[in-house]
Amino acid sequence: MTASQAGDHGPYEVIHLGGEAAAIVPLADLRRLQAVQRHAPVEVLEQAEVEATVTAHREWVAAGRPGAVSHEEAMANCSASSEGRVVAYGAGFGVLDDDLITVEHVDRVE
C-alpha cells in the first residue's frame, strides 16, 4: 500500500492498494455523500458518473496510460472470450452478448 497527500484530490489522503486508488475521508463527509446520493435525482447521479469517468480517464492519460495494451492484444483477449463475439465500432471495441455491448476500451475521450 502506498499513500499520497492532498493535491488534486482535495483535502483527502489517497492510498493505492491492489492496483486501486481510494481516498481516506472523514465519516461525516462519507455520510453526507451517501445522503446526497439517496436524495439526488437520477439525472444528477448520471451526470456525476459521467464527470467521474471522464476525470478518471484524463488522470489515466496524464499518468501515461498505465496498464494499456495494444489494439491487437486487446482484440486477442476479447476474441478468446467465450461470453460473446467481438464487435468493432467507433473509437473502441466491445463484446456483444445478445443485444448488450460491453465496452472494453475507449481510445480517446475529449
N, C-alpha and C positions, 0 to 999 in steps of 0.2 A: 504494500500500500504506500502510495506517495501522497503528499499534501501540498497544496499551493495556497498562498494567502489571497486576500481580496484583490480585485483588479477589475477585469471585465465582468466578473460575476457579482458585482456589488459588494456588500459587506460580509459575504459568506465565504468560509473556507471551503475549498474544493478538494476532494480526495479522489484518488484513482485506485480502483480495486478490481482486478479481474478484467481489465480492458474497458471498464465502465467508469464514468465520472459521476460524482454525486456531491451535492452541496450540503454542508452541515448548517442547519438553520435552527434558530430558537423555536421551541414548541409553539409559542404564541404565533409566530409567523406561519408555521405549518397549519395550525388550526384555522387561522384567518384565510389562507389559501383554500383549504378544504371547504370552508363555509362559502366562499365566493364560487367555487366550482358547483356546489349544491344549488345555489340560487341563480346562477348566471343563465341567460337564455342560450339555447343550443347554438345560435349563430355566433355569439360571442366566444363560446368554447371552441367552435370550429375555427374561427379566425385566430384565436390564441394558439391552437395546434399548428396551423399553417405558419404563423410567425416563428414558433419554436423550431419547427422543422427547417425553415429557411436559415435561421440563425445557426443551428447545428451544422447545416451543410456548409455555410460560409466559414465557420470555425474549422471544419474538417479540411476545406480547401486551403485555408490560411496555414494550417499545420502541415501542408504538403501531401495531403490525401493519404494518410497512413492506412495501411491495410487494403488499398486499392489493388485491383488485379486488372490485367489486360482484358480487352473485349473478348479475345479468343479464349482465354482461361475461364472467364465468366460464362461464356456460351457453352464451353465444355462441361462446366459444373452443372449448368441448368439442363443440358441435354441428358445428363446422367440421371436426372430426377425421374422417379417413377410416378410422381403425382400428376404430371401433366406434360404438355408439349410446350416447347419454347416458341414464343411469339416475338418477332421483332417489330418495333414501332418507334417512331419519332426519335427522341434522344436516348432511348434505352431499350430494355427488353424486359420481358416478364414471363411468367408461367401461366398458361391457360388451363384452368381446371373447370370443366363445364363452361359456364359463361363468366367466370371470375378471372380477371387478370391480376396477378400478384406482382407488383413492381419489385424487381431485384436490383435495379441500377438506374440512376439518373445521372447523365453525363454532366449536366450543367443547369443551374438554377440562377436566374437573373433577378 
